[in-house]
Structures are given as structure tokens and as C-alpha cells.
């Protein structure tokens, strides 16, 4: 059953995105192409299925901007009316309890010397990594010192996201009118491709596009899409065209990578620009469909929606599942034909773990913290 006001289409899109991340992290450790079944899959399809995690994160950024702006407008009616203190507390309640818990667990595993979780002391220290994670610059730490273990490395995207939200209320208060957000988005659309291709090129770390400016365009475009979805009423034909064009751009980047390379888009960092533009268009299309009662609720998308509903929890915890299953796979010396069982198990268990964490930890704490804040605000107002 789909709750009223809940956009199941966005959950499906988030589920597909988090699934692409899980498959990438599995494929890096146990390449699916080395199995018999994998050898039957054409190389272009292999890249789409198992090498799309980066694009999945880009889609996440757009969705994040869309949802945070939608929530902000619902709570305070318009962006210039945002309560900065309230916004920051809501972000803290949603993000920090699970993040702090994760860092505590990772610190214990590091100190215990568990292989796969120990930070290379030649790169950085445990204290430095914890500080970077809590102050949302672990992406910059990796650029300067090299990769951290997998469960730490995934925090690079969270650092970029929360860096954006640090300034989001300030921008909302400064622009005075929501329509001026288009200028913020245009500035980010110009800046971010350069940040993905030119910034930090002096370092040996391969993913220098993990800096804070590289995906401001994705986040701000998600914000602008939310404003358009809420304030602009599209006709049936324009709405359809928007959806078709948006999906077309997403499919172009995900499925026709050779063509995208030949067009020079990837070299200029514009492949991400095309992808996030298509994603923003699809989100507007999905929001209109959701408001008119056209929810995505079929059995074929149920698993993706399940993953999408707990995407934050799955993202932060899925590396534990990947690590344990891959270690068991290698310890038992299973041949490549068992890989498909490994992949299916990892996808299912990552979803179950994320759902468990969301149900019994992060969601209850989030609700209690918000209730406490709202009650405190009412007492002060009285």
C-alpha cells in the first residue's frame, strides 16, 4: 500500500540507484564477467548492470535536492521563509544518529585490526578520518591521502551532500524569491563540470571529481525541479514530453556510453550534466503523476521501492554485507558460478539490514528528536 502524499516513483528511482551502488561494490571484488553467465552478457550490458554505481550516486544527489526542497516548502511554505535553526536540526536528526553509530562501529573494527576495516596509517589516522567524516570533508581527505577502506570511502558522497545543505538555508534567505533560485542553479551548472574535470588534478587520487563543488549542479537542479513541480502547472502534453525527454537523457548516459564518449561529453564532465538534467525532468514528471494518484505500485517494482524507502540506511550499511559475503565466498573457495548467489544474497541482505536499521534505530530516533524540537519550539513561542 502506498501512503497518501508519498511518491513511490521516487522510491523506485532511489532503489535502482542504491542497487547500482551495491552491484558496483560487489563487482569490484568478485567480477561477474568471470562467471559463465557473465561471459554471456554483452560488454555494454555488463557496464550498465555492474559499472553504474557512480551514475547512481549522481541520481541520488538530484533526488536529495528535490526531496529536501519539497520538504522545506511543505514545512515553511516558501524557501525565503525557511527557519535555518529548524532546518539544521532536522538534518541533524535524520543524518547524525546513524552516522555517529557507524563511525563508532568502524572505529572499534579498526582498533580490533579486522582486515578490510583498518585504515592505512601511511595515509591517515583513525582520529583524522573520524573528524573528517563528522565535519563532512572525508572526500577531500581521500583526495589528499588516498582511498580509505570501503565502509569509510562511501562517506565521500555524504560529505558533498551535507556541505551543500550547510549553505542551503543561507541561500534561501539571501535570494528572497524562489524564482531567483534559477540563477543559483545556472551558476552551479557552469561551475560543476569544471570541478569534475579540472579541480584537484595535481593529486594522484583517481577520483578527484569527489570535491565539494563537483555535484552542486546535481543538488541545486534537484532543488529547482522541486520548485517547478510545486509552483508550475504543466499541461498534459507538456508533462508527457517532459517525462519522455527526461527518461531519454537518462537512458542516453546509462546505456549509450560509447556515444556519450564520442560526443566528448564525458571528457568535459557534461555526461553528468545530461544525466542530472534528465533526472530533474523525470522527478517533476513523477511528482505530477503522484499528485494525480498515478503511483508506482506494481509487483515488478516492489523490491526497488523497498530499497528506495531505506536508501540512506542501506547506503551506510551495505558494505558490511558486501564484506562478510565476499569474505565467505573467498574462504569457501567457491568458483565463479556461485557468484550469482553471492550477488542475489548481497542485494537481499543489504535491503533487510537497511530496513532493520531504519525501523528500529534511525527512524525512531529521528521522530523523537523532531518531536522534542517541535515541543521545545512551542514552549518558547508560548
N, C-alpha and C positions, 0 to 999 in steps of 0.2 A: 504494500500500500504506500502511496506517495502522499506525504503531508501537504496540506494546503500552503501555498507560498514557497514551497521547496522546489527548486529547479533540478529535476532528476537528469535532465540533459547535461547539465554542467557536471554532475556527479559521474556520469558516464565518461565524459571527456577527461575528467581528473583520473578516473580509474584506468583509462587507456594510457594516460601519461605515466602514472606510477608503475603500471605494468611494464612499460618500455624501459623504465629505470631498473627494475628488478631483472629483466631479461638481459640487459647490458651487463650488469654486475655478475650475473651467472656466466654469461658467455665469455667474459674476460678471464674467468677461472677454469671453466670447462667448455671449450669451444664446441658449439653444437654442430658446426660444419664437419667435425671429425667423426661424427656418427654416420651410420649408413643412411638413416633417414635424412640427416643434414646434408649428405652428399647429393641427395635427390633434389634438394631445394636450389633453384637458380640463385646465383650470386646476388642479383638485385633484390630478390625477395629476402634472402638471408640478411642483407643490410637493413632492410625495412623492419624485419622482425627483431633482430638482435643487436642492431647498432643505432637505435633511435633514442637512447636514453637522454642524450644531450638535447635533442629537439623536444623530448617530453618535458624537460625542466623549463625550456623556453615557453612552452604552452602553460605550464604551471604559473610562471610569472604573470602572464596576461590574466589568467583566471584569478589569481590572487588580487591583482589590482582591481579587477571587476567586482569581486565579492566585497572587498574592503570598502570600496566607494559606495556600492549598493547599500551595505550595512550602515555606513556613515550617513547617507541621505535618508535612510529609513529612521534612524535614531534622532538626527538633528535637523531633518527636513531639507537642508541645503548645505553644501560644503563650507561656505563662509560662516555658517552658524556653528561649526564644529566646536566642541569643548575639548581643547587639547589635553587637559588633565584626564578627562574621561576616556579619550581615545587611547592615550598611553597606558592607562590602567587596563583597559580591555585587551590590548595587545599583550601586556604582561600576563594577564590571567590565562590567555589562550596559549602563549608560546613558552613562557618560562618554566612552569612546573615540570613539564616533561623534559625540557632541555636540561634543566639542572639535574634532574634524576638521571638522565642519560650520561651526563658528564661525571656524576658520582660513580656510576657503574663502570664507565670506561676507565676512570682513574684507578679503581680497585683492580680491574683486569690488567692494566698497565703495571701497577705495583706488584701484582702477583706473577708477572712475567709470562703471561699467557700469549703464546705465539699468535700473531695476527692482530694483536691489540697493543703491542709495545711500540712506543714512539721512539724512533731512532735518535739517540742523544746527540749524534753528529749533526742532526738537522735542527732540533729544538728540544726544549724541556717540557715536562708534563705541566708545570705551572704556567709556562708561556702559552701552551696550547689551550688550557682551560681559560686563561684570561682572554685570549683571542676569541674563543667561542662565546664567552659571556658578553664581550664588547663588540661582537659581530664584525670581526675583521680576520677571521680564520682563512678567508680566501687570500688576503694579502700575505698572511704568514706563509701559506703554501707557495705562493708565487716567489717569495724570497728564499725559502728554505727547502722546498720540495714537498712531495706528497706525504701526507700523514696516513696512518692505517685507515682502511676503508670506512669504519664506523665514525671516524673523525672527518674524513675527506668529504662526506656528503654534506657537512655543515657549511660548505662554501656558498651554496645557494641561499641558505637561510641568512647568512651574513649580508648578502646583497639585498635580499628582500627586506630585512629589518632596518638596514641602512636607509632604504627608501622611505620606510614608514616613520623613521625618526624625523624626517623633514616634511612628511605629508601634511600634518596639521598646520605647520607654518606656511606652507604654500597655499593651502586652502584659505587661511586668514589673510594672506597678502593679496591674492588675486581678486578678492572682493566679489567677483561674479563668476559663476560656474563656466560661462561661455569662454572666459579667458583661459581656461584650462587647455584649450586647443593650442595656445601658444607654448605652454609648458611642454605639451606632447610633441609639437613640431621641433622644439629645441632639442628634446631628447632623441627624436628620430634622426637628427643631424649628428649629434654627439656620439651616440652609442655605437654606430658602425665603425667609427674611428677607434673607439675604446676597445672594440673586439679585435681589431687588426693591427693597431699601432702602439697602444699603450703597453708599457712593461716589456717591450721587445728585447730589452737588454738582459733579461734573465733567462736561465737555461730551462726553467719550468715550462713544459709544453703548452699548458692551458693558461696563457697569460690573458686570455679573454675573461678570466674569472674576477676581474677587478670590479669595483663598485659602480662604475659608470657604464659597463658593457651592456646592461639589460634595463637601464632606466626607461628605454623606449618601450620595452615589453610591459613593464609595470604601469607606466603612465598611459599607454594606449589602452590597457585594461580599464584604467580609471575613466578615460574619455568614453570608452564604449558603454560603461555603466551610466554615465551622464546622458548619453544619446538614447540609450534604452529607456531611461526614465522620463526624459523630457521631450523626446521627438516621437511623434506618432507616425509610423510608416504605413503606407497603403499596402494592400495585399500583394500587388505586383512588385513593388519596391522591396518589400520584405522577402519575397521569394528570390528575387535577383540577388539580394544581399547574401542570403544563405547559400545559394548556388556558387556565387563568386568566392565567398569565404572558404567553403569546402574545396573549391578548385585550387585556391592558393595553398591550402594545407597539403592537399594531395600532390601538388607540384613539388613542394620541398621534400616531403617524406618519400615519395615514390619515384621521382624522376631526378635523381641526384646527379647523374651524368649530364643531363641537360642543364641543370642549375649551374654546374661547374663550367660547362662550355659557355654559358651566358656571362660568366665572370662574377656571378652574384656571391658565391662563397668566398672568393678571394677578397672581395670588398666588404664582407660582413653583411651583405644585403640579403643573403638567404634567410637569415633570422628575421630581417625586416619584413620580408614577404610572408614568412610563416606567422609572425605575430599579428600582422595586419589581417590575414585570413582568419586567425583565431578570434580577434576582436570582432570581426564581422559575424562570425558564427555565434559568438556569445550574445550579440544583440538579437540575432535571429532566434536563438534558443530562448531568450528572455521573453520575447513576444509570444512565442509558442506556449511557454509555460503560463503566462498570464491569461492566455485564451483557453487554457485547460488541456493543451496538447502535450502531455507529459511522456517521457520515455519510460515505459513501464513493462516492456516485454521480457519474456524469459531469456531471450538471447543476450540481453544487456544486463541481466541481474547481477552477474559476477563483477562486471565492470563498475556498476553502481555501488556495489558492496565495497569495492576497493576505494572508489572515489569518496564515499562518505567518511572514510577514516584515513584519507590520504596523508595527512600530516603525521599521524602516529605510525603508519606503515613506512613512510619515508625515513623516519628517525630510527626505526627498529628493524627494518628488513635485513640489514647487514648481519645481524645476529643469526637469523635464519640461514642466510646465504653461507656464512662462515661455517656453521655447525654441519649443514648438509654437505657442503663441498669437502670438509674435513672427513666426514663419514664415508663419502664416495671414494676419496683417495685412500683412506685407511683400509677399506674393504677391497681395494684394488679392483673395482668394478670396471668392466670395459665400456667403451663408448656407447653401446646400445642401451645402457641403463640411464643415459643422460636425460632421455625424455621423462623418465620417472623423477629424476632429480629436479628437472625444471618444473614439472607439474606440482611436485611436493612443495617446492620453494614458493611458488605463486600462491598456493592454497594456504600454507602455514604462515606466510607473511601477512596475508589478509586476516587470518584468525588471530595472530598475535596483535596486529594493529587494532582490530576490533576489541580485543580483550583490554588492551591498554586504554583505548578511548572510553570504553564502557565503565571500567572500574577505577580509572585513575584520572586521566586528563579532563574528561567531560565533567565529572562530579566536582573536581577542584575548580574548574572554570566557572561552573554555575555558582558555587558557594562564594567564590571571590567576587563575582559580579553582584550577587545579592548583597554581600557585605558592603560593597562600594555604593550601590544604589540606596541602601538603607542609611548609610553614613551621609550621603548627599542630601537625602530627605531631612535628616535630623539637623544638618547645618542650615538648610533652607528655612526650617521652622524656627 
